[in-house]
Amino acid sequence: MSRPVVPSRWWAHPGESLWVRMVLIVVVAGLYVAWIDNVGVNTGLGSVLMLIIPGALFALAMGVSYGWCGLVTFGQGAFFSMGGFTAALLREKELSPLSVVVLGGVVGGFAAWVFAALVLRRSTSLWFAMLTLAFGQFLFEYGNKSSHFGGPDGIAGIPRGSVFGQDLLMQWPFTIYSLIVATVVMLVLAVVYVSGFGMVGRAARLNSQRAEALGLNVVMIQVTMFGVSGAVAGVAGVLLAQQQSFFSTGYLGLQFAGAAIVAAMIGGVNSYWGPLIGFTILALAQNQLAGSTLGSVGWDLVLGVGVVIIVLLAPDGLMGGLDSARRSLGRRMTRRARVDRRRESSEPRAPEAVGEGS
Amino acid sequence: MTAGEEVLAVSDLDVRYRSGFQAVSGVSLSLARNERLAVIGPNGAGKTSLVSAICGDLRRKASVTGDLRIEGRSVARRRPHVRARMGLGRTYQVAQVFPGMTVLEHLALARIARRRGVGRWLREVKSEFELTDAEAKVIDLLGLRKVLTQRVSQLGQGDLKLVELAATLCAEPQILLLDEPTAGMGSREAENVCEVIETIVALRPSLSIILIEHNMDVVFRVAQRAIVMHQGRVIADGTPDDVRADSEVRALYLGYHAGA
């Protein structure tokens, strides 16, 4: 027998409900389609909006690794590239693009899972971060030296193929296709986020020693979550490779991973939406600045100042700041609702006194 | 002393930190079901190291040798979460919580820790925001009902210790290790902690407790047996009264407290 202690009011904790989250994802995807349609797929801004889809997924992979289980990583570019090169190396096999996406996700996820399982058995989080860096750099050097990966020139001619009779070479069907893939990834991640698994991952980030002492297998959770992160990165890599019909070892480099980390930080690395929002803001801002007199030199300056402001004002990113605001608002509304209800019924005091009132 | 089934057996435990400091040397002790054992001794005597070694928290900080059995099964090589699932639950001197999570989320984590099987990882956590009867009892006992939906970062240090204890209790341990539950509290709050411990004992008759404590009033009130540690060794073992009567112990430690 159990009794509810939290009133199920959506404003009190909207994000925690799976259904609310899923509806929100679909709505956001729909709005994004409308946005691209409004801008036009073949314009400059339209292509930026297209690039945001794999980029934001990659930033989210960073968030899944750090924010969702506390593993700082600099090597997510490796798993992104594994996805991209899966698409590149299979370019002549005439596979359905969807099966390449699945394959890229599996390759990236499995590699990340194995990596984390090997490293985390013995080492601490700090060493883990260092080793992701070393791993990424190793693959970067190897990829450039090896003849299989096209060296610095990359591999061109990656096909987009067709899905359900729609030729993805056309910009518009490909946009829809990318968004559907991204939406499915987001839906899966929503399930992960609200599940006990996601919650224990967050606990592992906040205080792994305490989580272990409670009886939670922190290492297992972190290894699995890192695998999920690698899979998301792999899918993002495949999407980018298909979109550009090109992939190179440049994505293994630190610069690409660094941009995603900054994006995730600005949006809020611990939150579900943060990395997506952060990457979108960055990409749009960069696009705006590229046309201005500041140009590309100014971009790094603006980015640096932006990061400093975020770190100082909202250490948990934009979404972290919004979340605190939402919580204090939720508390106020809950209190008011309780007062109203008390007035209606003659009940002197609600048994489930919630919040800091009373 | 209660004669009963042995739930925890420590034999010949050594703890040597990476710095070379030997915190615990050759400690053996056994704990019976439903026994309440106090560990006392001056600062730096190795009390917390002993408890941490029992829980496996020192894995990367110190080398721990010696045998450790929970209900007859050797756990010396087991990771902390395995020991916790075998029935160990602990609290810390400075409350260890998950900052940014609500009190309810702490309970949800304890519930996941308590359960077995794959389902506990997959279940949506929000649907779990209801208390079982046992959890409701713990919450009411510790007086946390009003702060259930608050984030622990909004709570004071005293409340944090209660939240930590609540989460530990909700994971339903067989052996509860309390590391200075009254540290930093006034005498009235310490009194309250005593009552809480006594109620917990009434609530969970099979629970065994190891209590690290400086406050001798709490020890005399709660514990059935006490061991005194000094420089990593056990120098006295007996009922609290026996221990108080021990001249070596008086000279070392108790004189400052019990004499008053």
Interface residues (C-beta under 8 A of the other chain):
Chain A: M1 S2 R3 P4 V5 V6 A12 H13 E16 S17 L18 T124 V194 S195 G196 F197 G198 M199 V200 R202 A203 L206 N207 Q209 R210 A211 E212 A213 L214 G215 L216 N217 V218 V219 R327 E352 A353 V354 G355 E356 S358
Chain B: C55 D57 R60 R79 P80 H81 A84 R85 G89 R90 Y92 Q96 V97 F98 P99 G100 M101 L104 E105 A108 L109 A110 I112 A113 R114 R120 W121 L122 R123 E124 V125 K126 E128 F129 E130 L131 T132 D133 A136 R145 K146 V147 L148 T149 Q150 R151 Q154 E164 A167 T168 A171
